[in-house]
Amino acid sequence: MEQIHKQKLYSLIFAVAALIGMFLPWFSLGFFGSINGFHGWGILSFLGILGVGAACFLGGDKLLPFDETFKKVALGSFGAIILGALIFLIQIEFHAGFGIWLTIIAGVLGLVWVLGKINLPDVKKP
């Protein structure tokens, strides 16, 4: 099994949480159903998720933390996740679904994680 650095692993976990939020309802239409994050500005959030994945898998040695270039790519990608969801939220003004909140929270946690403002346990240690 291939190993991956803690910084990249948690970044991927936050990106997957944001991706799950993309599939959940972002906007409720009442009796007519709901809309997920793959509409309008939600596409920016999806591109941010792809950017985080690219930063993790294309960013040199997977056993090392992000280098400066790919750290900036990851930060910008988490920013895009947040920005796309926030713009979508501002446009709908009401009836926000659970998915949009999950996407925003995952984006914020990923951003502060890559910035080094929070410390999470090492999953490799018993």
N, C-alpha and C positions, 0 to 999 in steps of 0.2 A: 504494500500500500504506500502510495506516495505521500510524503509529509508536506505540510504547508505551514508557513510561519503564522503565529498567533494573530498578528495584525491583519494579515490577508484573510485568514479563516473567519475572524469575526466580521470583517468587511463583507465577505460573501454571505454570511448569515444575515446581516442587516439588509443586504441587497435582495436576498431570497424572501425575507419578511416583506419588503416593499413590493416585490413581485406578487406575492400572495395577496397583498392589499390591492394590487391592480385588478385582480380577478373578482374581488368582492365589490359590492355596490358602492359607488361613489355618490350617486344621486338617486333619490327615490322619486318615482313618478306616481306614487300611491297605488291605485288599482291597476295601473298600466304597467307596473314592473319597475325596473331600475336600470341604471346605466353604470357600467364598470369604468375603470380607468383608461381604457383603450379608445378614448374619444377626446377630441379637442386638445387642450393643454396637457392632458394625461400622457400623451405621446412623449412629451418632454421628460416626464418621470421615467417612462420606459427606456428612453435613450440613456438616461442617467444610470439606470440599472445595468444596461449593457456596458456602459463606460466603467462601472465598478468591476464588472467581470473581466473586462479587457485589462484593466490596471492590475488585477490580481494574477491573471494567467499569462499576460504578455510582459509583465514587469520584471524580467530578469529571473534570478534564482528564487524559486518559491520558498526556500528555506530561510531567506533573509527578509527583513521588513522592506517596505516600500523605499525605493531610492527617491531622491528629491523630485525627479520628473514625474514618476508614476504616483507619488504622494499627491502632487498637484492635480493629476488626472483624477484620482480617487476623490479628492476634496471637491473638485469641480463637478464631478458626477453626482456626488451626494447632494451638492447644491442644486443641481438640475432636478433631482428627485423631489426635493423640497419645493423648489420654485414652480415646477409644473403642477404639483398638487395644490399649492397655495393659490395660484392664479385660477385654477379650476374652481376652488372653493369660493373665491371672491366672486366669480362669475355666477355661480348658482345661488348664492346668498342665503339659501335655506334648504332644508331637507337633505343635508349632507349625510352620506352613508358611512358605515363603519370602515370600509376599505380606504377611503381618503384619509381618515385619521390614522389608520395603521401605516399607510405609506408615508405620511408626514413624520410620524414618530420614528419609524425605522430610518428615514433619511436624516433626521436630527441626531439620533443616536450614532449612526454611522459617521456623520460629520464630526461630532465631538470625540468619537473613538479615534479616528485617524489623526485628529489634532492632538491627541494625547491627554485630553482633559478628563477622561474616565479610565479606570483600570479594571479590567475584567480578569477572572481567573484563567490560568493556563489549563487548557483542556487535556493536555498530554500528561500532566502530573496526577498521581492517584489521590 
